[in-house]
Amino acid sequence: MNKFKGMFTQSGIISKLLILIGFSCFFAVLGSMIWVLITQGNLVDIGSLKLMQLIQSIGIFVLPPFVLAYLCSNNTTIFLHLDRQINLLVILFIVLFMILIVPFINLSGDLNQRLVLPKALAGLESMMKAYESQATQLTEKLLNVHNLPALFFNIFLIAIIPALGEELFFRGAIQGVLQQKINAKAAIWITAIVFSAIHFQFYGFVPRMLLGAFLGYLLVWSGNLWLSIAAHFTNNVLAIIFYYMKTNGYKIFDIDTIGTGDTLWIGCFSGLFAVFGFYFFMRYFQKVDAEKTAAKHA
């Protein structure tokens, strides 16, 4: 098996991206076959749907980046930017940042939903609305649980696995490969656009793209994918916990609407904080990098 390690190191970005996509498709088909064998293709039972979600998330997003890293480098963890130590204080600031920008994300999503496609694309718009409605119904079906064990499993299934897998796939693999040929900013935004587009939710495209861009910048600044994973996890877990509380009798505000409508001012302040936080993280990691460079030459 070791004879395959690093065999595609000198390949171009197209070849590497094709390897990533090819293995993603392979594991998707294999995962579907395993799921059908286990459940006989039961699309009604919620447990069956969650098993499909788990298998496909691991097969499509988690495994392919590791295969790519194995075939295209001599060190998998370095290739995927998983080799850096985690600073708990930085993680805390990132979690706080992700919480405080929720109203801004909601505001950008609300503005995105107001976009209307030209009449010539009315059929496409109708199709996208129908698809998003189906996706929303499926998500709510997965989220609708009424006890703590089920909640914790949802956190594992819908927060931990997607945060790990999507960051490995998009920031660790795609963005990392693109940066081998193009500048970091272009790689960040191309990856963010692909990241948002692949969810096939036009009316959530802008906020998801902005989130993807921030996660990309975070990786470029820090060189540490664990920070992007932590930010992505925070975004996911907030939605899961608030949905659980809302549907189980807890009196709590709707996290999905804060920053819009009557609370528009909160969304605007959250946007200003997002800009400030973005600048803060950029300067912080620049300072850390400068200190490391100075220490090496001391």
C-alpha positions, 0 to 999 in steps of 0.5 A: 500500500505504501507504494501509492503514497505520494504517487500523485504529488507532482500532478496538476490541480485538475488531476488532484481535483478529479481524484478527490471528486472521483473518490467522493463519487465512489464512496457515495455509491458504495455508501448507498449500496451499504445503506440499501443492504442494511435498511432495504432502502427504507426512506420512511423510517427516520432512523434509516434516513439518519443512517443514510445521512451518516454514511453519505457524509462520511463517504462523500466528505470525510474519506476522500480528502484523506485519500487525496492527501495520501496519494498527493503528499508524504504527510497527510496531516500537513497536507490537510492542515491538521498538524497545528496545535489548538489554542483554546483561547483562540477557539473561545474567541472563534466560538464567540465570534460565530455566535455574535454574527448570527444576526448578520448571517440572518440579515444577509439570508433575508436579503438573499431571499428577496432576490427575484430571478428574471421572468425568463428564469421563472421555471428555474426559480420555481424548481429551486423553491420546490427543492429548498422546500423539500430540503427544509422538510427533510432537515426539520424531520431530522432535527425533530427529536424530544430527548437528550440522547437523540439531541446528542446524536443529532449534534454528532450527525448534523454538527460534528460530522458535517463540520469535520467533513465539509472543512476537510473537503472544501478548505483542506482539499479543494482550497488547498489544491487551488492554492498550489496554482492561484493566489490565496484570495482567489482560492478562498472565494472560488471554494466558498462559491462552490461550497455554497452552490453544492448545497443547492439552496439558492435562497441561502447562497449569499450567507453560506458563501460569506461563511465559507469565505470566512472559514477559508480566510481563517485557514489561510491566516492560521494554517490550522484547519481545526479552527475552521472546523470549530467555527463550522461546528459552532454555526451548526450546533447553534441551529440544532440546540435552538431548534430542539429548545423551540420544539420542546416547550422552551420559551426562547427567541427564534434564532433564525429571525433575529437580525431581520424585521423588527430586529433589523438594527441587531443585524446591522450591529452584528454586521459591523461586529463581523467586519471588526472581528474579521480584521481582529483575526487577520491582525492577530494571526499576522502578529503570531506569524511575525513572532514565529518568524522572528523567533526562528531568526533569533 
